Amino acid sequence: MDLQDTFYILGIIYMSVMLLIVIGLLTAVLVIKKKVDSIHQHIEDKLSIFTNIAHTGSTIVDAAKKAVRR
């Protein structure tokens, strides 16, 4: 086995390992993004309850203002 063959074998091994690492990192990023989106949607659902309550409260206040004006 020549030095050239050893260099090529090490290059192939290095490129294969780096390809596996890149695929692993890409998969990890996609999984983390999915989890963050899920958490964001959950928070938005919880906050929508409070915004609906606030909207209902403002509607009641507006109705009271109209009643007082009359």
HURA-V392866 format. One record per pair of residues at least 12 apart in sequence whose C-alpha atoms are under 8 Angstrom apart, sorted by the first residue. I is the first residue (numbers start at 1). GAP is how many residues later the second one is. If there is no record, write none. Layout:
I_GAP ; I_GAP
This chain:
none
